[in-house]
Amino acid sequence: MIHLSHPDSSIALVELDVAPANVLALAERERLLQAFAAIEADPAVRAVVLTGRNGAFCTGDDLAEAMSRDVPAQTAAILNFLAMCDRVAACRVPVIAAIDGWCIGGGLELALAADIRLASDRASFACSAVRMGLTASAERLVKLVGESRAKPHLLTGAPFDAARALADGVVAEAHPAAGLLDAALDMARVIASRGPLAVAATKRVASGVSTTGAEILDLAASADHAEARAAFMSKRPAVFVGR
């Protein structure tokens, strides 16, 4: 099951809940995409927290389902998983992955599709595709942390803990497990308080799909930029409306 809730009107919380380890069979992937479609359709949402229940973030494909697939079906299922991750990465608002417990294989690919990753101190990661005779995460992980840090993880498939993930830049912060979700929601609230046009433009530039020069003309002429200047001069919080 995929749970979509709104802790605040501007925050969407998406929780994977497929006991025991949050595998994503084809049906669950479709439910996840439906949750993100609902987020895209709600202009009030300005940030997303993606996490998992059951003491795990996500452990990738449902291997029991995978065993029933022939080669063409398995190839299609793998491409389907990658397309799902691409869709999460393309979300119009920032996505924060709150990673508790196992984050391995396709689950790591999903986490890497988020804009920001926070981990609990009991999180455990693995680029396990090579152990299954496959490849995954090589593009996203190398882009994120660089080739020299990524390759030991990618080529061995060995598990690594939250401290190593933090040191290598896979995650931005590590927190005690009990405080992880609150930390992610607090960060989401800060993001949601910023100008939504500016946040969306910054995400596009940082993701390499746009440039500062292409974005700045519209932003400089926006009502939000005018409001930010007026708020600064009046020493009050800005009220952004997204135009």
N, C-alpha and C positions, 0 to 999 in steps of 0.2 A: 504494500500500500504506500502511496505517496500522499503526505499531508501538506496542504497549503493553508497557512493562517497569516494573520496580520497583527503582530504585537502592537504596532502603531499603524495608523492609516498610510503612512509613507514607507513602511517596511513590510516586505514579504518574507515569510519564513517557510522554507521548503524542507521537509524532513523525509528521508528514506526510512521506511519501516517494513523491511522484509526479513523477518527473523530466520536464522540467527545472525547472519553476517551481511545483510543488505546487498545480496546479489541482484542484478538487474536483468531479468529475463525480458523477452521482447515486449510482453504486455506491460511490465513495469516501466520500461523505457518510454512507451507511448503515454503512460500516465504522467511521467516526469515532463515530457514535452507539452502535454496539456496544461500542466501547472505553469510552465513558463509562457505558454500562449496566453493564459489568463493574466499573468503579470504584465506581459506586453500590452494587453488591451486595457489595462488600468492605469490611467495617467497619473493617479495619485501616488503610485509606487515609485520610489526614488532609489531604493537599494534592496538587495536580496541577500538573505543568509541561507546557505545550503548546508545541511548537516544530515547526520544519520542517527537513528535510535539504535537500541540493542547493543550499545558499547562498541559500535563499529561505524565507520564512515561509509565505505562501499568496498566490496571485494570483486567488482567487475561482473563478468558474464555468469549466468547460471549454468554451471558445468553439467548438471544433470540434463538440462534441456539441450545443451550443446552436443552431448553424446548421441542424441537422437537425430542429429542433422547429418545429411550427406555433405560432400565437399562444397558443392555450389551453395547450399543453404547455409553452411557455416561461414563461407566467405561473405555472403550477403549479410549475415548477422554481425560479423566483425565490422563491416563497412557501416552498418546501421548504428553500431555503438559509437563509432568515430563521428558519424553525422550528428548524433545526439549531443556529443561533446562540443562539436562546432556550433550547434544551436545555442547551447548554454553560453559559450564564449561570445556569441554575437548578441546576447541580451542587451537591450538599449540602456539598461542601468547596471551599475557595478554589482558583481556577485562576489560575496565573501563566503569561502568554504570554511566551515568550522569542523575540524577533523579530530575525531575522538576514536581511539581504537584502530582497527585495521583499515588501511588505505592502500590497497595493493592492486596490481594489474590494471584492469579497466577502471577501477576505483581511483587510482592515482591519475589516470588520464582525465577522468572527470574533474578531480580536484585541480589539475593543472589548467583546465578550461576556465576556472574562476579567475577573477581579477586579483583577489587577495586570498591568501591561505593563512589561517590561524590553526594551531595544533594544541591538543592537550598534552600534558606530560606523559601520558600513557599511549599516545599515538604510535603506530608502527607502520612503516612504509616499505614498499618493495616494487621495483620495476620487474615484475615477475614474468613478463611475456617471453623472455628468452628461455625460461624454464619450461614453457609450454610449446616451444618450437615456433614462436611468433615474434613479432616486433611491435612495440607500442611505446609511446611517450618520448621517443627519441627527438622528434621535432620540437615539441613543447618544452621538454626539460632542458635541452641544449639552448634554446632561445632564452629560457628563464635564468639559468645559472651558468651557462657557458660549457664548452665541450669538456674541459679538464675536470670539472666537478661532476658533470653528468655521466660521463662514460663509465666510471667505476660502478655506478648504480645500474646503468643500462646494460652493461655487458656481463655483470655477475648475477644480477637478479637477487642479490642478497638483501635481507631485511635491514633497515636502518631506523633508528629511533628519532624522537622529536628533537633531541639535542643536535644530532647530525643534520637533520632537516633544516634546523634553524641556522646552523653554522654554514651550510652549503647554500642557503638562500632559497630553499624549496618553500619554506614558510616564512612569514614575516614576524610572527610572534608565537611564543609558547606560553600556555597558562595551565594552572591546575585544572583537572578535569571538571571539577565542580563549578569553576568560574568561566569555562570556555564559551558557552553559549551567551552568557551575559556580556563578555568581552566583545564577541562578534556583533551582538545587537547594539552595543554602545558605539562601536565603530560605524555600523550602518546608520545609526541616528546622526552621527556627525556628518557623514556623507550626505544624508538626506536633507540636512540643514543648509547645504551649499547650493549655489545656483544650479538648477538642473540642466540648463543648456550648457553651462560651462563644464559640469561633470561629464555629460555625454560627449562633448567635444574633446575633453581631455582623455577620456577612455579611447576614443577613435584615434587620436594622435599617438597615445602610448602603445596602442595595439598595432600601429603601422598602417592603418587603413586611411589615414588622412594626415595633413600637415598643419602645423600651427598657423602658417600663412593662409591656408585655405579656410581655417575656422575663425580667425580673429576678426575678419571684417563683419561677419554677422553678429559675433559676440559683442563687439564694441558698440554696435548700433542697437543692442537689445535693451528692452525695458529693465531686465534684471541687472545689467551693468549700471544703468542710470540709478536704479534703486540702491545698489551696493555703494555707489559714490555718495548718494544722499544720506544713507544710513551711517556711513563713516563720518561724514561731516556733522551729523546730528548726534553722534555717539550712542546709537541704538542698534539693535539687531536688524539685519536686513530681512525683508519679507519677499522671497522670490516666488514668482508665479509661472516661470517657464516660458517667457516670451520676451 
